[in-house]
Amino acid sequence: MELRKRVRHRLAVDAVFTWQGAEDSWLHGEGVTRDISVAGAFIFSLTCPPVGATIQLDMLLLPLDSGARSLRLKTEAAVIRVEHASAGANEGFAVVLEELNLGEGANVLGVSQRNRQ
């Protein structure tokens, strides 16, 4: 039975993320999305933040105008599940997006998920 409230779309884009680790150190990871929706995403990565961590997530969604400009999504997200590598499965983690910030390159527009529900 499907428990998701939003439809996820298969989309493989580069994702860069940071989170605060022990002793207030900032940790960094990179990966590729498996799927994404307006409420969440799954990211394949060898570096997985722990469940419950809040991450700063930056994804380059697609190039516009033959690569001259790009559309990027920046958001804060909460890690809700980590999947460790096993036979035939890749390592990665699922997040719930807190707020969507969508824009071209450095120009970013914010849309709060809390206000949309």
Biopython code that builds the backbone (N, CA, C, O; Angstrom):
import numpy as np
from Bio.PDB.StructureBuilder import StructureBuilder

atoms = [
    (1, "MET", "N", (0.843, -1.178, 0.000)),
    (1, "MET", "CA", (0.000, 0.000, 0.000)),
    (1, "MET", "C", (0.887, 1.241, 0.000)),
    (1, "MET", "O", (1.825, 1.336, 0.792)),
    (2, "GLU", "N", (0.596, 2.183, -0.880)),
    (2, "GLU", "CA", (1.345, 3.427, -0.993)),
    (2, "GLU", "C", (0.927, 4.386, 0.119)),
    (2, "GLU", "O", (-0.257, 4.685, 0.271)),
    (3, "LEU", "N", (1.896, 4.866, 0.892)),
    (3, "LEU", "CA", (1.602, 5.769, 2.002)),
    (3, "LEU", "C", (1.909, 7.231, 1.682)),
    (3, "LEU", "O", (1.535, 8.118, 2.450)),
    (4, "ARG", "N", (2.577, 7.493, 0.573)),
    (4, "ARG", "CA", (2.935, 8.863, 0.212)),
    (4, "ARG", "C", (1.693, 9.656, -0.162)),
    (4, "ARG", "O", (0.761, 9.143, -0.781)),
    (5, "LYS", "N", (1.711, 10.947, 0.239)),
    (5, "LYS", "CA", (0.599, 11.830, -0.084)),
    (5, "LYS", "C", (0.838, 12.573, -1.388)),
    (5, "LYS", "O", (-0.099, 13.109, -1.980)),
    (6, "ARG", "N", (2.095, 12.608, -1.845)),
    (6, "ARG", "CA", (2.466, 13.321, -3.068)),
    (6, "ARG", "C", (3.063, 12.345, -4.079)),
    (6, "ARG", "O", (3.681, 11.351, -3.697)),
    (7, "VAL", "N", (2.881, 12.621, -5.338)),
    (7, "VAL", "CA", (3.461, 11.808, -6.398)),
    (7, "VAL", "C", (4.933, 12.170, -6.521)),
    (7, "VAL", "O", (5.296, 13.344, -6.594)),
    (8, "ARG", "N", (5.779, 11.135, -6.543)),
    (8, "ARG", "CA", (7.210, 11.359, -6.761)),
    (8, "ARG", "C", (7.513, 11.110, -8.224)),
    (8, "ARG", "O", (6.951, 10.211, -8.850)),
    (9, "HIS", "N", (8.412, 11.923, -8.755)),
    (9, "HIS", "CA", (8.811, 11.817, -10.153)),
    (9, "HIS", "C", (10.255, 11.352, -10.223)),
    (9, "HIS", "O", (11.118, 11.891, -9.529)),
    (10, "ARG", "N", (10.521, 10.354, -11.058)),
    (10, "ARG", "CA", (11.892, 9.875, -11.249)),
    (10, "ARG", "C", (12.685, 11.002, -11.891)),
    (10, "ARG", "O", (12.353, 11.474, -12.978)),
    (11, "LEU", "N", (13.736, 11.424, -11.203)),
    (11, "LEU", "CA", (14.559, 12.524, -11.688)),
    (11, "LEU", "C", (15.951, 12.373, -11.103)),
    (11, "LEU", "O", (16.123, 12.421, -9.885)),
    (12, "ALA", "N", (16.937, 12.194, -11.955)),
    (12, "ALA", "CA", (18.321, 12.029, -11.511)),
    (12, "ALA", "C", (19.074, 13.336, -11.727)),
    (12, "ALA", "O", (19.476, 13.653, -12.847)),
    (13, "VAL", "N", (19.263, 14.098, -10.636)),
    (13, "VAL", "CA", (20.013, 15.358, -10.689)),
    (13, "VAL", "C", (21.039, 15.363, -9.566)),
    (13, "VAL", "O", (20.867, 14.694, -8.548)),
    (14, "ASP", "N", (22.109, 16.128, -9.765)),
    (14, "ASP", "CA", (23.146, 16.245, -8.744)),
    (14, "ASP", "C", (22.598, 16.951, -7.507)),
    (14, "ASP", "O", (21.855, 17.928, -7.608)),
    (15, "ALA", "N", (22.976, 16.440, -6.349)),
    (15, "ALA", "CA", (22.560, 17.023, -5.068)),
    (15, "ALA", "C", (23.795, 17.214, -4.188)),
    (15, "ALA", "O", (24.635, 16.321, -4.080)),
    (16, "VAL", "N", (23.895, 18.377, -3.566)),
    (16, "VAL", "CA", (24.953, 18.684, -2.616)),
    (16, "VAL", "C", (24.263, 19.038, -1.311)),
    (16, "VAL", "O", (23.274, 19.773, -1.319)),
    (17, "PHE", "N", (24.761, 18.532, -0.189)),
    (17, "PHE", "CA", (24.094, 18.786, 1.083)),
    (17, "PHE", "C", (25.109, 18.941, 2.217)),
    (17, "PHE", "O", (26.220, 18.413, 2.159)),
    (18, "THR", "N", (24.698, 19.676, 3.240)),
    (18, "THR", "CA", (25.505, 19.858, 4.446)),
    (18, "THR", "C", (24.606, 19.685, 5.654)),
    (18, "THR", "O", (23.396, 19.901, 5.579)),
    (19, "TRP", "N", (25.209, 19.292, 6.768)),
    (19, "TRP", "CA", (24.487, 19.195, 8.030)),
    (19, "TRP", "C", (25.476, 19.368, 9.159)),
    (19, "TRP", "O", (26.684, 19.200, 8.989)),
    (20, "GLN", "N", (24.934, 19.709, 10.323)),
    (20, "GLN", "CA", (25.769, 19.941, 11.498)),
    (20, "GLN", "C", (25.976, 18.624, 12.236)),
    (20, "GLN", "O", (25.021, 17.948, 12.620)),
    (21, "GLY", "N", (27.251, 18.275, 12.425)),
    (21, "GLY", "CA", (27.595, 17.030, 13.093)),
    (21, "GLY", "C", (27.940, 17.265, 14.554)),
    (21, "GLY", "O", (27.563, 18.274, 15.150)),
    (22, "ALA", "N", (28.662, 16.314, 15.109)),
    (22, "ALA", "CA", (29.079, 16.405, 16.503)),
    (22, "ALA", "C", (29.990, 17.615, 16.712)),
    (22, "ALA", "O", (30.730, 18.021, 15.816)),
    (23, "GLU", "N", (29.917, 18.166, 17.892)),
    (23, "GLU", "CA", (30.750, 19.313, 18.279)),
    (23, "GLU", "C", (30.601, 20.484, 17.313)),
    (23, "GLU", "O", (31.562, 21.212, 17.065)),
    (24, "ASP", "N", (29.403, 20.665, 16.771)),
    (24, "ASP", "CA", (29.072, 21.782, 15.875)),
    (24, "ASP", "C", (29.913, 21.842, 14.613)),
    (24, "ASP", "O", (30.049, 22.915, 14.025)),
    (25, "SER", "N", (30.482, 20.726, 14.176)),
    (25, "SER", "CA", (31.225, 20.699, 12.913)),
    (25, "SER", "C", (30.234, 20.551, 11.765)),
    (25, "SER", "O", (29.185, 19.926, 11.921)),
    (26, "TRP", "N", (30.562, 21.121, 10.622)),
    (26, "TRP", "CA", (29.701, 21.013, 9.446)),
    (26, "TRP", "C", (30.227, 19.917, 8.548)),
    (26, "TRP", "O", (31.412, 19.890, 8.217)),
    (27, "LEU", "N", (29.349, 19.014, 8.153)),
    (27, "LEU", "CA", (29.697, 17.890, 7.301)),
    (27, "LEU", "C", (29.094, 18.106, 5.919)),
    (27, "LEU", "O", (28.079, 18.786, 5.770)),
    (28, "HIS", "N", (29.730, 17.519, 4.913)),
    (28, "HIS", "CA", (29.361, 17.765, 3.518)),
    (28, "HIS", "C", (29.200, 16.431, 2.788)),
    (28, "HIS", "O", (29.958, 15.491, 3.024)),
    (29, "GLY", "N", (28.210, 16.358, 1.904)),
    (29, "GLY", "CA", (28.026, 15.169, 1.092)),
    (29, "GLY", "C", (27.500, 15.529, -0.282)),
    (29, "GLY", "O", (26.988, 16.625, -0.508)),
    (30, "GLU", "N", (27.639, 14.576, -1.195)),
    (30, "GLU", "CA", (27.144, 14.745, -2.555)),
    (30, "GLU", "C", (26.444, 13.469, -2.979)),
    (30, "GLU", "O", (26.760, 12.381, -2.497)),
    (31, "GLY", "N", (25.492, 13.612, -3.884)),
    (31, "GLY", "CA", (24.792, 12.439, -4.383)),
    (31, "GLY", "C", (23.981, 12.771, -5.619)),
    (31, "GLY", "O", (24.158, 13.819, -6.239)),
    (32, "VAL", "N", (23.087, 11.854, -5.963)),
    (32, "VAL", "CA", (22.202, 12.004, -7.116)),
    (32, "VAL", "C", (20.804, 11.602, -6.671)),
    (32, "VAL", "O", (20.629, 10.582, -6.004)),
    (33, "THR", "N", (19.815, 12.398, -7.037)),
    (33, "THR", "CA", (18.445, 12.059, -6.648)),
    (33, "THR", "C", (17.950, 10.853, -7.433)),
    (33, "THR", "O", (18.305, 10.659, -8.596)),
    (34, "ARG", "N", (17.126, 10.050, -6.777)),
    (34, "ARG", "CA", (16.428, 8.948, -7.444)),
    (34, "ARG", "C", (15.054, 9.430, -7.880)),
    (34, "ARG", "O", (14.609, 9.159, -8.995)),
    (35, "ASP", "N", (14.389, 10.149, -6.982)),
    (35, "ASP", "CA", (13.078, 10.717, -7.268)),
    (35, "ASP", "C", (12.865, 11.935, -6.383)),
    (35, "ASP", "O", (13.567, 12.139, -5.392)),
    (36, "ILE", "N", (11.874, 12.742, -6.767)),
    (36, "ILE", "CA", (11.602, 13.982, -6.042)),
    (36, "ILE", "C", (10.123, 14.342, -6.191)),
    (36, "ILE", "O", (9.497, 14.040, -7.206)),
    (37, "SER", "N", (9.583, 14.988, -5.167)),
    (37, "SER", "CA", (8.228, 15.538, -5.220)),
    (37, "SER", "C", (8.265, 16.894, -4.541)),
    (37, "SER", "O", (9.325, 17.331, -4.093)),
    (38, "VAL", "N", (7.126, 17.567, -4.458)),
    (38, "VAL", "CA", (7.101, 18.860, -3.772)),
    (38, "VAL", "C", (7.255, 18.691, -2.263)),
    (38, "VAL", "O", (7.470, 19.670, -1.548)),
    (39, "ALA", "N", (7.147, 17.462, -1.776)),
    (39, "ALA", "CA", (7.231, 17.221, -0.335)),
    (39, "ALA", "C", (8.472, 16.446, 0.101)),
    (39, "ALA", "O", (8.811, 16.466, 1.285)),
    (40, "GLY", "N", (9.162, 15.761, -0.818)),
    (40, "GLY", "CA", (10.288, 14.948, -0.403)),
    (40, "GLY", "C", (11.140, 14.482, -1.556)),
    (40, "GLY", "O", (10.851, 14.760, -2.719)),
    (41, "ALA", "N", (12.216, 13.753, -1.209)),
    (41, "ALA", "CA", (13.130, 13.228, -2.221)),
    (41, "ALA", "C", (13.903, 12.048, -1.650)),
    (41, "ALA", "O", (13.993, 11.874, -0.434)),
    (42, "PHE", "N", (14.461, 11.239, -2.550)),
    (42, "PHE", "CA", (15.391, 10.192, -2.151)),
    (42, "PHE", "C", (16.690, 10.480, -2.876)),
    (42, "PHE", "O", (16.696, 10.749, -4.078)),
    (43, "ILE", "N", (17.813, 10.421, -2.129)),
    (43, "ILE", "CA", (19.124, 10.760, -2.678)),
    (43, "ILE", "C", (20.062, 9.576, -2.516)),
    (43, "ILE", "O", (20.270, 9.087, -1.405)),
    (44, "PHE", "N", (20.636, 9.108, -3.644)),
    (44, "PHE", "CA", (21.680, 8.095, -3.589)),
    (44, "PHE", "C", (22.972, 8.791, -3.190)),
    (44, "PHE", "O", (23.354, 9.789, -3.801)),
    (45, "SER", "N", (23.647, 8.274, -2.173)),
    (45, "SER", "CA", (24.907, 8.866, -1.731)),
    (45, "SER", "C", (25.665, 7.880, -0.864)),
    (45, "SER", "O", (25.062, 7.102, -0.125)),
    (46, "LEU", "N", (26.992, 7.911, -0.953)),
    (46, "LEU", "CA", (27.819, 7.106, -0.060)),
    (46, "LEU", "C", (27.952, 7.779, 1.301)),
    (46, "LEU", "O", (28.342, 7.138, 2.277)),
    (47, "THR", "N", (27.627, 9.076, 1.368)),
    (47, "THR", "CA", (27.642, 9.835, 2.613)),
    (47, "THR", "C", (26.203, 10.101, 3.012)),
    (47, "THR", "O", (25.511, 10.869, 2.343)),
    (48, "CYS", "N", (25.738, 9.479, 4.093)),
    (48, "CYS", "CA", (24.343, 9.641, 4.515)),
    (48, "CYS", "C", (24.278, 10.285, 5.894)),
    (48, "CYS", "O", (24.859, 9.765, 6.846)),
    (49, "PRO", "N", (23.574, 11.414, 6.012)),
    (49, "PRO", "CA", (23.349, 12.006, 7.327)),
    (49, "PRO", "C", (22.476, 11.069, 8.165)),
    (49, "PRO", "O", (21.753, 10.245, 7.607)),
    (50, "PRO", "N", (22.531, 11.183, 9.480)),
    (50, "PRO", "CA", (21.710, 10.309, 10.313)),
    (50, "PRO", "C", (20.228, 10.686, 10.262)),
    (50, "PRO", "O", (19.877, 11.829, 9.966)),
    (51, "VAL", "N", (19.374, 9.719, 10.551)),
    (51, "VAL", "CA", (17.938, 9.977, 10.640)),
    (51, "VAL", "C", (17.715, 11.063, 11.684)),
    (51, "VAL", "O", (18.298, 11.024, 12.768)),
    (52, "GLY", "N", (16.873, 12.024, 11.354)),
    (52, "GLY", "CA", (16.581, 13.134, 12.252)),
    (52, "GLY", "C", (17.412, 14.370, 11.982)),
    (52, "GLY", "O", (17.088, 15.449, 12.477)),
    (53, "ALA", "N", (18.482, 14.234, 11.203)),
    (53, "ALA", "CA", (19.331, 15.386, 10.895)),
    (53, "ALA", "C", (18.594, 16.355, 9.975)),
    (53, "ALA", "O", (17.807, 15.944, 9.123)),
    (54, "THR", "N", (18.858, 17.632, 10.160)),
    (54, "THR", "CA", (18.361, 18.666, 9.258)),
    (54, "THR", "C", (19.498, 19.013, 8.314)),
    (54, "THR", "O", (20.596, 19.353, 8.756)),
    (55, "ILE", "N", (19.238, 18.929, 7.014)),
    (55, "ILE", "CA", (20.278, 19.206, 6.033)),
    (55, "ILE", "C", (19.925, 20.435, 5.204)),
    (55, "ILE", "O", (18.753, 20.774, 5.040)),
    (56, "GLN", "N", (20.946, 21.089, 4.690)),
    (56, "GLN", "CA", (20.793, 22.144, 3.694)),
    (56, "GLN", "C", (21.054, 21.459, 2.359)),
    (56, "GLN", "O", (22.143, 20.927, 2.140)),
    (57, "LEU", "N", (20.079, 21.466, 1.474)),
    (57, "LEU", "CA", (20.135, 20.704, 0.228)),
    (57, "LEU", "C", (20.094, 21.643, -0.963)),
    (57, "LEU", "O", (19.266, 22.553, -1.020)),
    (58, "ASP", "N", (20.991, 21.420, -1.915)),
    (58, "ASP", "CA", (21.081, 22.231, -3.123)),
    (58, "ASP", "C", (21.101, 21.283, -4.315)),
    (58, "ASP", "O", (21.980, 20.427, -4.412)),
    (59, "MET", "N", (20.124, 21.434, -5.236)),
    (59, "MET", "CA", (20.041, 20.572, -6.412)),
    (59, "MET", "C", (19.982, 21.416, -7.672)),
    (59, "MET", "O", (19.203, 22.366, -7.752)),
    (60, "LEU", "N", (20.801, 21.072, -8.653)),
    (60, "LEU", "CA", (20.766, 21.714, -9.959)),
    (60, "LEU", "C", (19.793, 20.906, -10.809)),
    (60, "LEU", "O", (20.127, 19.814, -11.268)),
    (61, "LEU", "N", (18.592, 21.439, -11.020)),
    (61, "LEU", "CA", (17.528, 20.669, -11.659)),
    (61, "LEU", "C", (17.731, 20.481, -13.150)),
    (61, "LEU", "O", (17.661, 19.352, -13.637)),
    (62, "LEU", "N", (17.977, 21.543, -13.881)),
    (62, "LEU", "CA", (18.177, 21.385, -15.314)),
    (62, "LEU", "C", (18.737, 22.661, -15.910)),
    (62, "LEU", "O", (18.483, 23.755, -15.407)),
    (63, "PRO", "N", (19.497, 22.519, -16.980)),
    (63, "PRO", "CA", (19.994, 23.716, -17.662)),
    (63, "PRO", "C", (18.886, 24.334, -18.508)),
    (63, "PRO", "O", (18.064, 23.629, -19.093)),
    (64, "LEU", "N", (18.881, 25.645, -18.559)),
    (64, "LEU", "CA", (17.940, 26.380, -19.403)),
    (64, "LEU", "C", (18.708, 26.996, -20.564)),
    (64, "LEU", "O", (19.903, 27.262, -20.432)),
    (65, "ASP", "N", (18.063, 27.227, -21.681)),
    (65, "ASP", "CA", (18.683, 27.887, -22.841)),
    (65, "ASP", "C", (20.016, 27.266, -23.228)),
    (65, "ASP", "O", (21.026, 27.966, -23.297)),
    (66, "SER", "N", (20.031, 25.977, -23.478)),
    (66, "SER", "CA", (21.229, 25.261, -23.927)),
    (66, "SER", "C", (22.402, 25.403, -22.966)),
    (66, "SER", "O", (23.554, 25.480, -23.395)),
    (67, "GLY", "N", (22.115, 25.438, -21.677)),
    (67, "GLY", "CA", (23.179, 25.448, -20.676)),
    (67, "GLY", "C", (23.651, 26.825, -20.256)),
    (67, "GLY", "O", (24.497, 26.925, -19.367)),
    (68, "ALA", "N", (23.143, 27.892, -20.854)),
    (68, "ALA", "CA", (23.581, 29.238, -20.482)),
    (68, "ALA", "C", (23.084, 29.620, -19.085)),
    (68, "ALA", "O", (23.761, 30.359, -18.370)),
    (69, "ARG", "N", (21.915, 29.126, -18.696)),
    (69, "ARG", "CA", (21.344, 29.392, -17.376)),
    (69, "ARG", "C", (20.911, 28.069, -16.777)),
    (69, "ARG", "O", (20.736, 27.079, -17.488)),
    (70, "SER", "N", (20.740, 28.059, -15.462)),
    (70, "SER", "CA", (20.318, 26.815, -14.820)),
    (70, "SER", "C", (19.211, 27.081, -13.816)),
    (70, "SER", "O", (19.094, 28.177, -13.267)),
    (71, "LEU", "N", (18.400, 26.056, -13.586)),
    (71, "LEU", "CA", (17.330, 26.100, -12.599)),
    (71, "LEU", "C", (17.803, 25.296, -11.404)),
    (71, "LEU", "O", (18.178, 24.132, -11.547)),
    (72, "ARG", "N", (17.788, 25.908, -10.219)),
    (72, "ARG", "CA", (18.262, 25.197, -9.037)),
    (72, "ARG", "C", (17.246, 25.286, -7.917)),
    (72, "ARG", "O", (16.477, 26.243, -7.819)),
    (73, "LEU", "N", (17.262, 24.266, -7.077)),
    (73, "LEU", "CA", (16.380, 24.177, -5.925)),
    (73, "LEU", "C", (17.254, 24.143, -4.679)),
    (73, "LEU", "O", (18.156, 23.313, -4.570)),
    (74, "LYS", "N", (16.987, 25.041, -3.744)),
    (74, "LYS", "CA", (17.677, 25.044, -2.460)),
    (74, "LYS", "C", (16.613, 24.887, -1.390)),
    (74, "LYS", "O", (15.561, 25.523, -1.443)),
    (75, "THR", "N", (16.901, 24.031, -0.416)),
    (75, "THR", "CA", (15.911, 23.782, 0.623)),
    (75, "THR", "C", (16.569, 23.285, 1.891)),
    (75, "THR", "O", (17.713, 22.831, 1.885)),
    (76, "GLU", "N", (15.837, 23.376, 2.959)),
    (76, "GLU", "CA", (16.192, 22.703, 4.195)),
    (76, "GLU", "C", (15.320, 21.461, 4.239)),
    (76, "GLU", "O", (14.143, 21.513, 3.884)),
    (77, "ALA", "N", (15.890, 20.345, 4.673)),
    (77, "ALA", "CA", (15.143, 19.083, 4.661)),
    (77, "ALA", "C", (15.484, 18.266, 5.893)),
    (77, "ALA", "O", (16.560, 18.422, 6.471)),
    (78, "ALA", "N", (14.571, 17.400, 6.293)),
    (78, "ALA", "CA", (14.777, 16.511, 7.437)),
    (78, "ALA", "C", (14.951, 15.081, 6.927)),
    (78, "ALA", "O", (14.142, 14.592, 6.139)),
    (79, "VAL", "N", (16.019, 14.412, 7.384)),
    (79, "VAL", "CA", (16.279, 13.027, 6.987)),
    (79, "VAL", "C", (15.320, 12.122, 7.751)),
    (79, "VAL", "O", (15.282, 12.147, 8.981)),
    (80, "ILE", "N", (14.537, 11.314, 7.010)),
    (80, "ILE", "CA", (13.546, 10.453, 7.662)),
    (80, "ILE", "C", (13.876, 8.971, 7.548)),
    (80, "ILE", "O", (13.325, 8.151, 8.284)),
    (81, "ARG", "N", (14.796, 8.616, 6.604)),
    (81, "ARG", "CA", (15.153, 7.200, 6.439)),
    (81, "ARG", "C", (16.512, 7.102, 5.765)),
    (81, "ARG", "O", (16.820, 7.868, 4.852)),
    (82, "VAL", "N", (17.326, 6.147, 6.227)),
    (82, "VAL", "CA", (18.615, 5.867, 5.596)),
    (82, "VAL", "C", (18.600, 4.408, 5.165)),
    (82, "VAL", "O", (18.251, 3.527, 5.950)),
    (83, "GLU", "N", (18.980, 4.153, 3.915)),
    (83, "GLU", "CA", (19.065, 2.791, 3.400)),
    (83, "GLU", "C", (20.525, 2.478, 3.126)),
    (83, "GLU", "O", (21.166, 3.144, 2.313)),
    (84, "HIS", "N", (21.051, 1.465, 3.801)),
    (84, "HIS", "CA", (22.437, 1.061, 3.613)),
    (84, "HIS", "C", (22.537, 0.081, 2.458)),
    (84, "HIS", "O", (21.598, -0.664, 2.180)),
    (85, "ALA", "N", (23.677, 0.087, 1.793)),
    (85, "ALA", "CA", (23.889, -0.764, 0.621)),
    (85, "ALA", "C", (23.710, -2.230, 0.983)),
    (85, "ALA", "O", (24.173, -2.687, 2.029)),
    (86, "SER", "N", (23.039, -2.953, 0.112)),
    (86, "SER", "CA", (22.883, -4.399, 0.244)),
    (86, "SER", "C", (22.930, -4.983, -1.161)),
    (86, "SER", "O", (23.081, -4.243, -2.133)),
    (87, "ALA", "N", (22.805, -6.267, -1.276)),
    (87, "ALA", "CA", (22.865, -6.923, -2.588)),
    (87, "ALA", "C", (21.838, -6.315, -3.537)),
    (87, "ALA", "O", (20.633, -6.415, -3.306)),
    (88, "GLY", "N", (22.318, -5.692, -4.595)),
    (88, "GLY", "CA", (21.425, -5.140, -5.606)),
    (88, "GLY", "C", (20.810, -3.798, -5.266)),
    (88, "GLY", "O", (20.039, -3.270, -6.067)),
    (89, "ALA", "N", (21.118, -3.221, -4.112)),
    (89, "ALA", "CA", (20.532, -1.936, -3.721)),
    (89, "ALA", "C", (21.634, -0.925, -3.436)),
    (89, "ALA", "O", (22.688, -1.276, -2.906)),
    (90, "ASN", "N", (21.384, 0.327, -3.790)),
    (90, "ASN", "CA", (22.334, 1.405, -3.540)),
    (90, "ASN", "C", (22.068, 2.059, -2.193)),
    (90, "ASN", "O", (20.958, 2.003, -1.664)),
    (91, "GLU", "N", (23.098, 2.674, -1.653)),
    (91, "GLU", "CA", (22.970, 3.382, -0.385)),
    (91, "GLU", "C", (22.390, 4.766, -0.636)),
    (91, "GLU", "O", (22.692, 5.398, -1.648)),
    (92, "GLY", "N", (21.563, 5.231, 0.282)),
    (92, "GLY", "CA", (20.983, 6.555, 0.139)),
    (92, "GLY", "C", (20.059, 6.887, 1.295)),
    (92, "GLY", "O", (19.979, 6.149, 2.276)),
    (93, "PHE", "N", (19.351, 8.023, 1.166)),
    (93, "PHE", "CA", (18.473, 8.466, 2.243)),
    (93, "PHE", "C", (17.284, 9.247, 1.694)),
    (93, "PHE", "O", (17.343, 9.826, 0.609)),
    (94, "ALA", "N", (16.202, 9.248, 2.477)),
    (94, "ALA", "CA", (14.978, 9.960, 2.122)),
    (94, "ALA", "C", (14.850, 11.194, 2.997)),
    (94, "ALA", "O", (15.214, 11.176, 4.173)),
    (95, "VAL", "N", (14.327, 12.270, 2.413)),
    (95, "VAL", "CA", (14.134, 13.514, 3.145)),
    (95, "VAL", "C", (12.727, 14.056, 2.929)),
    (95, "VAL", "O", (12.083, 13.787, 1.915)),
    (96, "VAL", "N", (12.277, 14.819, 3.901)),
    (96, "VAL", "CA", (11.062, 15.615, 3.783)),
    (96, "VAL", "C", (11.525, 17.049, 3.608)),
    (96, "VAL", "O", (12.294, 17.559, 4.423)),
    (97, "LEU", "N", (11.063, 17.701, 2.555)),
    (97, "LEU", "CA", (11.468, 19.076, 2.270)),
    (97, "LEU", "C", (10.693, 20.037, 3.159)),
    (97, "LEU", "O", (9.471, 19.944, 3.273)),
    (98, "GLU", "N", (11.416, 20.965, 3.790)),
    (98, "GLU", "CA", (10.779, 21.935, 4.678)),
    (98, "GLU", "C", (10.287, 23.159, 3.907)),
    (98, "GLU", "O", (9.195, 23.667, 4.162)),
    (99, "GLU", "N", (11.091, 23.617, 2.979)),
    (99, "GLU", "CA", (10.780, 24.835, 2.242)),
    (99, "GLU", "C", (11.445, 24.740, 0.883)),
    (99, "GLU", "O", (12.600, 24.322, 0.794)),
    (100, "LEU", "N", (10.757, 25.112, -0.160)),
    (100, "LEU", "CA", (11.340, 25.085, -1.499)),
    (100, "LEU", "C", (11.801, 26.473, -1.884)),
    (100, "LEU", "O", (11.057, 27.441, -1.727)),
    (101, "ASN", "N", (13.015, 26.581, -2.385)),
    (101, "ASN", "CA", (13.554, 27.813, -2.920)),
    (101, "ASN", "C", (14.023, 27.511, -4.327)),
    (101, "ASN", "O", (15.015, 26.811, -4.526)),
    (102, "LEU", "N", (13.303, 28.045, -5.302)),
    (102, "LEU", "CA", (13.523, 27.715, -6.693)),
    (102, "LEU", "C", (13.933, 28.969, -7.440)),
    (102, "LEU", "O", (13.333, 30.028, -7.255)),
    (103, "GLY", "N", (14.946, 28.860, -8.280)),
    (103, "GLY", "CA", (15.356, 30.032, -9.047)),
    (103, "GLY", "C", (16.399, 29.705, -10.082)),
    (103, "GLY", "O", (16.841, 28.563, -10.206)),
    (104, "GLU", "N", (16.794, 30.733, -10.831)),
    (104, "GLU", "CA", (17.836, 30.602, -11.836)),
    (104, "GLU", "C", (19.165, 30.926, -11.189)),
    (104, "GLU", "O", (19.311, 31.977, -10.565)),
    (105, "GLY", "N", (20.136, 30.039, -11.329)),
    (105, "GLY", "CA", (21.474, 30.288, -10.811)),
    (105, "GLY", "C", (21.449, 30.809, -9.398)),
    (105, "GLY", "O", (21.008, 30.102, -8.492)),
    (106, "ALA", "N", (21.913, 32.036, -9.182)),
    (106, "ALA", "CA", (21.969, 32.626, -7.847)),
    (106, "ALA", "C", (20.637, 33.232, -7.420)),
    (106, "ALA", "O", (20.431, 33.468, -6.230)),
    (107, "ASN", "N", (19.721, 33.493, -8.361)),
    (107, "ASN", "CA", (18.420, 34.062, -8.025)),
    (107, "ASN", "C", (17.502, 32.961, -7.542)),
    (107, "ASN", "O", (17.215, 32.017, -8.279)),
    (108, "VAL", "N", (17.044, 33.075, -6.317)),
    (108, "VAL", "CA", (16.242, 32.007, -5.727)),
    (108, "VAL", "C", (14.960, 32.583, -5.143)),
    (108, "VAL", "O", (14.989, 33.584, -4.427)),
    (109, "LEU", "N", (13.829, 31.942, -5.455)),
    (109, "LEU", "CA", (12.526, 32.329, -4.930)),
    (109, "LEU", "C", (12.100, 31.322, -3.883)),
    (109, "LEU", "O", (12.294, 30.125, -4.092)),
    (110, "GLY", "N", (11.534, 31.745, -2.773)),
    (110, "GLY", "CA", (11.129, 30.832, -1.706)),
    (110, "GLY", "C", (9.645, 30.536, -1.709)),
    (110, "GLY", "O", (8.825, 31.425, -1.938)),
    (111, "VAL", "N", (9.300, 29.282, -1.456)),
    (111, "VAL", "CA", (7.910, 28.846, -1.303)),
    (111, "VAL", "C", (7.872, 27.918, -0.108)),
    (111, "VAL", "O", (8.454, 26.834, -0.154)),
    (112, "SER", "N", (7.203, 28.315, 0.956)),
    (112, "SER", "CA", (7.163, 27.499, 2.153)),
    (112, "SER", "C", (6.198, 26.335, 2.012)),
    (112, "SER", "O", (5.052, 26.528, 1.607)),
    (113, "GLN", "N", (6.648, 25.124, 2.343)),
    (113, "GLN", "CA", (5.779, 23.954, 2.331)),
    (113, "GLN", "C", (4.709, 24.090, 3.402)),
    (113, "GLN", "O", (3.581, 23.635, 3.214)),
    (114, "ARG", "N", (5.047, 24.707, 4.513)),
    (114, "ARG", "CA", (4.085, 24.844, 5.610)),
    (114, "ARG", "C", (2.877, 25.656, 5.184)),
    (114, "ARG", "O", (1.765, 25.405, 5.649)),
    (115, "ASN", "N", (3.084, 26.636, 4.296)),
    (115, "ASN", "CA", (1.989, 27.488, 3.846)),
    (115, "ASN", "C", (1.173, 26.846, 2.732)),
    (115, "ASN", "O", (0.075, 27.317, 2.438)),
    (116, "ARG", "N", (1.675, 25.784, 2.102)),
    (116, "ARG", "CA", (0.990, 25.159, 0.969)),
    (116, "ARG", "C", (0.078, 24.032, 1.384)),
    (116, "ARG", "O", (-0.734, 23.573, 0.580)),
    (117, "GLN", "N", (0.187, 23.570, 2.621)),
    (117, "GLN", "CA", (-0.600, 22.405, 3.032)),
    (117, "GLN", "C", (-1.875, 22.797, 3.719)),
    (117, "GLN", "O", (-2.649, 21.931, 4.126)),
]
sb = StructureBuilder()
sb.init_structure("model")
sb.init_model(0)
sb.init_chain("A")
sb.init_seg("    ")
for serial, (resi, resn, name, xyz) in enumerate(atoms, 1):
    if name == "N":
        sb.init_residue(resn, " ", resi, " ")
    sb.init_atom(name, np.array(xyz, "f"), 0.0, 1.0, " ", f" {name:<3s}", serial, name[0])
structure = sb.get_structure()
